[in-house]
Amino acid sequence: MFDRLRVALLFFSRGALLRALTVAEDRFADDFSVGFSHPARDDGKQPQRLIVECEGDSARHSRQYYDINVKPIVLTLLLLAFGCKREAPVTATTDTRDPIEVAYVGAPESQVHAKANDNSRVETTFLNGESVSVLSRKGDWVEVRTAAGSGWAHAAELTNAANAKKEEDNPTPKFRTPPSPVMQPGAHGSIFIEANVNDQGEVTSTKVIVNETGLAALAAQNEAALKQARFYPIVKKGQRVPFVYDYNVTY
């Protein structure tokens, strides 16, 4: 029999301690008092103590009660305590350099590499119309700021604010993956198809507007090919937007 049950565990991470405290409260709330104590010198390196304790009726259970109901929770908390010692500190890398200019992506997209080399790792991708902070230049490359620090993009893929404004006012849809050509010997005339494209560049629906060939099957084949195509997303005021694309095939 127990007149008093007290379990104390040491945690070297306040985050892990709070997670363990949540687990303990969920499982012990009815019968136990759960809390934690701070070290005398809380410098982030001293352990913090999680205490699970009960007295009175709840404590006067048999050893079997402890083995069945308490031990699994204690083991869970021990695993948390063991794991938290191996938590690596999180450090943020922030590039505080002032940009030498603010440019805009004039190409359909601009890949940012870890080094000024096309074979180096791609860190992120900026889309047409997005602004980028230029930190330095090296030949045909520019160093631009990214969320994780900086990387290198092709200078030719960037443009100035005036050109970016023109493109934003009258954006030109560009295929990332063009539709496969549909061949039909002997066909003559044009087929015009209207396509609705979502903000991810995916064709969501199509409608044949004009079919001068008179061949319904040929128009349907071109519709199917267009639905498999993908566009670069169009960006306006920093947001991707859906758009309508007019597709024309002439035989």
Secondary structure, 3 states (H helix, E strand, C coil): CCCEEEEEEEECCHHHHHHHHHHHHHHHCCCCEEEEECCCCCCCCCCEEEEEEEECCCCCCCHHHHHHHHHHHHHHHHHHHHHHCCCCCCCCCCCCCCCCEEEEECCCEEEEECCCCCCCCEEEEEECCCEEEEEEEECCEEEEEECCEEEEEEHHHEECHHHHHHHHHCCCCCEEECCCCCCCCCCCCEEEEEEEECCCCEEEEEEEEEECCCCHHHHHHHHHHHHCCEECCEEECCEEECEEEEEEEEC
